[in-house]
């Protein structure tokens, strides 16, 4: 894939494939984001990955993700005059969606490219899905509950919150990456 400038609108019928923005946050399960990219490719999506600056610090294998997506991971804003490295999205997914990112996104605090991308997604008219990875203690915070309600009101499709806590038999559940695709592909 080339890193070309594309000025087509989301859902443009002239585009050969659908394009999915994947926003990755700093949570332990981020190491599996390649599963989402692989599943997206199997379903006919091209992907462009945005990562929070913290997520780039060892939370996932960046070289592997770049190889899978065929594009560089974006974490910093481009300079004025630089071409857009990704076409407009047909859908946006944030997985894993952390407590910090969900709260900043709901408040419109676009202090990183990843969160700015999520903030902008609301105005694009494309499906947006979140797979939250938030511990019970953090999910009990009123700011988190308010943020989820606000984002749902904006049309964001949420999967059930993943805590990573083992079940009664001591088995840790798997993070269901494909659920993100199911959410954005819903009519």
C-alpha positions in Angstrom: 0.0 0.0 0.0 1.2 3.4 -0.8 1.0 6.4 1.6 -1.1 8.5 -0.8 -3.3 11.5 -0.4 -7.0 10.6 -0.7 -9.7 13.2 -0.7 -12.7 11.0 -1.0 -15.6 11.2 1.4 -16.5 8.4 3.8 -18.5 5.7 2.1 -17.3 6.8 -1.3 -18.5 4.2 -3.8 -15.4 4.9 -6.0 -13.2 3.5 -3.3 -12.4 -0.2 -3.7 -12.4 -1.1 0.0 -13.7 0.2 3.2 -11.3 2.1 5.5 -11.3 1.6 9.3 -9.5 3.9 11.7 -8.3 1.9 14.7 -7.4 3.9 17.8 -5.2 2.0 20.3 -4.9 3.0 24.0 -2.5 1.9 26.7 -3.9 -1.2 28.3 -2.4 -4.6 28.6 -4.7 -6.2 26.1 -3.4 -3.7 23.4 -0.8 -6.4 22.7 -3.5 -8.2 20.7 -4.5 -5.4 18.4 -3.1 -7.4 15.5 -6.1 -9.7 15.9 -8.4 -6.8 15.1 -6.4 -5.8 12.1 -6.3 -9.3 10.7 -10.0 -9.8 11.2 -10.7 -6.5 9.6 -8.7 -7.5 6.5 -10.6 -10.8 6.3 -13.8 -8.8 6.2 -12.6 -6.5 3.5 -11.4 -3.5 5.5 -8.2 -1.6 5.1 -6.9 -0.1 8.3 -5.0 2.9 9.6 -3.8 2.8 13.2 -3.7 5.7 15.6 -2.1 5.2 19.0 -1.9 7.2 22.2 1.6 8.2 23.0 1.6 6.0 26.0 0.4 3.0 24.0 3.5 3.3 21.8 5.7 2.7 24.8 5.6 -1.1 24.7 1.9 -1.9 24.9 1.9 -3.5 21.5 4.3 -4.6 18.7 4.4 -1.5 16.5 6.4 -3.2 13.8 4.0 -6.1 13.5 1.0 -3.8 13.4 2.5 -1.6 10.7 3.3 -4.7 8.7 -0.3 -6.0 9.1 -1.9 -2.7 8.2 0.6 -1.7 5.5 0.8 1.8 6.9 2.8 3.6 9.6 1.1 4.1 13.0 0.1 7.7 13.6 0.6 9.3 17.0 1.7 12.8 16.1 0.0 15.5 14.1 1.2 16.1 10.5 2.7 19.4 9.6 0.8 22.0 7.5 1.1 21.0 3.9 1.8 17.4 4.5 -0.6 15.0 2.7 -3.1 13.0 4.7 -1.6 9.6 5.1 -4.9 7.8 5.4 -8.1 8.2 3.4 -11.2 9.3 5.3 -12.7 6.5 7.5 -15.8 4.5 6.8 -15.8 3.6 10.4 -13.8 4.2 13.6 -12.9 1.8 16.4 -11.2 2.5 19.7 -9.9 -0.7 21.3 -9.0 -1.0 24.0 -10.7 2.2 25.2 -9.2 3.2 28.5 -10.7 5.3 31.4 -8.5 8.2 30.4 -9.4 8.2 26.7 -13.1 7.7 27.3 -13.2 10.7 29.6 -11.1 13.0 27.5 -13.1 12.0 24.4 -16.4 12.8 26.0 -15.2 16.2 27.1 -13.6 17.0 23.8 -10.1 17.3 25.2 -8.2 16.5 22.0 -4.7 16.7 23.5 -3.4 13.8 21.5 -3.9 12.8 17.8 -5.7 9.6 18.9 -8.3 11.5 21.0 -8.6 14.3 18.4 -9.4 11.6 15.8 -12.1 10.2 18.1 -13.5 13.7 18.7 -13.6 14.4 15.0 -15.3 11.1 14.3 -18.6 12.4 15.8 -18.8 14.9 12.9 -18.1 12.4 10.1 -21.3 10.5 10.2 -19.6 7.1 10.2 -20.1 4.3 12.7 -17.9 4.6 15.8 -17.4 1.7 18.2 -15.6 1.5 21.6 -14.3 -1.6 23.4 -13.7 -0.3 26.9 -11.0 -1.9 29.0 -11.7 -0.4 32.4 -11.3 -1.8 35.9 -14.4 -2.0 38.2 -13.0 0.7 40.6 -12.5 3.2 37.7 -15.8 2.4 36.1 -17.5 3.3 39.4 -16.2 6.9 39.1 -19.1 9.3 38.2 -17.0 10.9 35.4 -16.7 7.6 33.6 -20.4 6.8 33.8 -21.2 10.3 32.6 -18.7 10.0 29.8 -20.1 6.7 28.5 -23.6 8.2 28.6 -22.5 11.2 26.7 -20.7 9.2 24.1 -23.7 6.9 23.7 -25.8 9.9 23.2 -23.5 10.9 20.3 -24.1 7.5 18.7 -21.0 5.7 19.8 -21.6 1.9 20.0 -20.2 0.4 23.1 -19.3 -3.3 23.8 -19.6 -4.6 27.3 -16.8 -3.3 29.5 -13.8 -5.7 29.8 -12.1 -5.8 33.2 -9.6 -8.6 32.5 -10.5 -10.1 35.9 -10.6 -13.9 36.1 -13.9 -15.7 36.5 -14.8 -17.9 39.5 -12.6 -20.6 38.1 -9.5 -18.3 37.8 -9.7 -18.1 34.0 -9.1 -14.7 32.4 -11.5 -13.9 29.6 -10.3 -13.2 26.1 -10.6 -9.7 24.8 -13.1 -9.9 21.9 -11.4 -7.8 19.2 -13.9 -9.0 16.5 -16.7 -7.4 18.5 -15.5 -4.0 17.3 -16.1 -5.0 13.7 -19.5 -6.4 14.5 -20.5 -3.1 16.1 -19.4 -0.9 13.2 -20.9 -3.2 10.6 -24.4 -3.1 12.3 -27.0 -1.3 10.2 
